[in-house]
């Protein structure tokens, strides 16, 4: 069977939910000045629902935008058992998008170093390092990640409860080595909408066979906490997101942000 026979019908980019999410992405792009004229944007896809939807809708935004910019989907093959990108690549081809595959065996490193079976932290660090290097070497001006509003909220709580730090996933970030600019265009998008749209579009998803089945992780605990609170506070997520954009340094306790001594 040749590749063309496995192509899927195009997803409905004008579905009302897709339009809603696209508008939220456009809002984030504008508010945080994420993309400039002539940008070469590397969309880091994992084969999961979030980054895949970001890629499709960012492509639609690119077609409609006044600015001229390029996007390219890039996926990292970490040599995990059972990793198969072919169906996913075929789907992107049917959508008029190409996929660049970067191969790096981080799987062997992670399974060798980690003995308690909790791989996520080291795995993500290695994945990020490989993609950062690739983006810099290939001249990409921006790296787009598929983190959504729920990811931002959960990260804030994780840092608050476990790290003792009031910080989160910023919508736009310059890497510590000053080589890469990371953008998160879906910071206003709710995960439940992404789940629903992924079911409507029914595109192929590449599962994570390394850590996808892990239970009891701290992030899952934060997700459960937020869901429980939302039963009492329906607008919690929107309020939390607004709070992250409405900080008052003088009402915190950080001497680096406010000069209490000379007050």
N, C-alpha and C positions, 0 to 999 in steps of 0.2 A: 504494500500500500504506500503510495507516495505521499509526500507532505501535504499537498494541496487537498487531498481527499479528507483530511482531518480538520480542515478549517471550520470554525463555528460561525453561525450567523452573527452579525454585528449586534452589540448591546445597544439598548435604547438610551442614548445619551440625553434625550429630551424627556425622559421619564420625570414626573414631578419631584420625586425624591432626589434624583440625580441633579436636577436643576437647583433644588434647595441646597444641596451640599456644594455644588459648584459656586453658588453665590456666597456661601460661607468661606470657601477657599479664596475667592476673589476679594472678599472683605479683608481677610488676613494678609493677602499679598499687598493690598493697597495700604493698610494701616501700618504695616511694619516695613514697607518699602523693600519687599523681598527680591523682586526681579527687576533688573534694569535693562535698558536697550543693549542688545548685543550679547546678553548673557548666554552662557553655555551651561545648561542645568543637567546635572547627573541625578536622575531619579533612582534612588536606591530601593529596589524591589526585593522582597523576600520570597515572593510567590504566594503571600498571604492576602487576605481581603483588603487590609488597610492601604498598603502601598500600591496594590493593583488598582484600586478605585482612584487613589491620588493620581496615578499615572494617566489613566483614561481621561479624567476630568481636567488635569493640567494640560493635556493635549488639546482638549476642546477649548480651554481658555486661551491657549497659544494661538489657535486658529482665529479667535475673535479679537485678540488683543491689538491695541494700537502699537505697542512695542514689538520689536522683532527679537525673538529669542529662540534658542534651540533646546530641545529636551532629548535625553537618551536614557532608556531604561538599562540599569546595570544590576546584575544579580551575582552573588558570590556562591560558588560551588565549594563548600567546605569539606567535601568528600565524606559526607555523612552517608551511612548505609541506606540504600533505597532512593537516594536523591535522583529524580528524573525530571529534567526540565523541558522535555520535548513537547508534551501536550500544552504546557503553559506558553512555550515559545510560539507554537502554532496559533494559539489563541491571539497572542499579541500581533502576529503577522496578519491575521484576519482583521484586526483593528487598525492596520496600517502602521504598526509600530515595530521597531526592531529591538532585539535584546542582546546586550553584550554580556558574556559570561566570563567572570574572573575566577580562575581556579587556584585555590590555596588550601592545603590540607591542615586546617586548624582543628579538625575533629580528633586527629591522633594526639595533638598537643593537649587538648582539653581532657580527653579520657585518660591520658597518662598522668596529668597533674592533679586532677580532681578525683578523690577517692570516696567522697560521701555522696556522689551522684547528683549534686546540685551544680549543674554546669553553667547556668545562665550568665553569671557575672563575668567569668573568664571568657566564655564564648563570645559575648557581646563586645568585650574589650578587643579581642583579637580580630573580630569581624570589622569593627570600627577602624582599627589601625590599617588593615588591608585596604579598605575602601577609601580611607583618607589618602593613602599613598597613591592609589590608582587615580583618584580625582586630580591630585596635584600633578602627577606625571602626564596625564592626558590633557591638562589645561582647562578643566571644568572650573567655571567661576562660582558655581553654587552647587551644593549637595542638598537635594530635597528628601526629607524623611517622612514616613507615613504616620507619625505620632498624632493622636487625636486629643480631644478635650479631656476624655477620661484618663488617658495616659498622663496628661499634665497634672490633673488633680491627684492621682495616685502617687506620682513622683513627689509632689509637694508634701503629702502626708508621710511618705516614707522618709524623706529627709528630715521632717519635723520630729517624727517619733523615734527613728533609729539612728540618725546622724547628728541630731541637735543643730540643724542648720535650716534657715528659712530660705529655701531656693527651690527652683523647679526646672522644667524643660523650657527654655526661652524660645520664642518664635523665630528668632534669628540670632546666630551665635558665630563669633569668630573663634576658630580653634586656638588652643593655647600656643601652638607653634606658629600661629599667624599665617598658615598656608591655605586654610580652607574656610569657607563661609557656609554654615549649615542653616537651612531654613525648614520650618515645619508649617506648611500651608494649611494643615487641618486642625489647628489649635482651637478653632471655634466649632468643630464638628463632633457631634455626639456619637459614641460607639454604636449605640442601638440603631442609629440611622445607617451606619456602615454595614452592620450585620444584615439589616433588612434589604439594603440595596444589593449586597452580595448574593442574597437568596433570589432576588428578582433577576439579576443578570446571570446567575448560575454559571460563572466562569470557573475554570479549573484552578485548584489551589494546591500548592506544594506543601505537604505537612512537614513539620520539624520533627524528625525521628530521634533527635538527640535529647531535646528537653521538652517537647510539646506535651508530654503526658505527666510531667512533674506536678505534684500536688504539695500543698502546704507552704508555698512560697509566700514571702512577705507581701508581695504585690497583690496576690490573690486575697490576702487578708484585708488589704486596704480596699480592694474592689468590693468585697463583701460588706465592709463597714459603710462605704458610701451608699450602697444599695439599701442598706437598712435605714440609714438616715434619710434617704429620699422618700421613704414611706411617710415620714413625719414632715419633711421639708421638700415639697415637690420641685421647687426652683433652686435646689441646693447647687447643682452643677453650674447653672448660669450665674448665681451669686458668687460662687467660688472663683469662676473665671473673671468676673468683674473685679473681685477683690485683688486679684493678681495684677490688675491694671490700675489699681487705685490705692497704692501704698502710701503711708504717711510715716516717713523716717523718724520724725520727732515723737511719734507715738509708739516707737519700738525701743529697744535698749542697746542698740549697736553704736558704740562710740565712733566707729569709722564713718557712720552715716550722719551723725548729728553731734554737734559740739555741746555736750551737756555741761562740761566744766566751766565754760565761759558764759553760760546762760544767766 
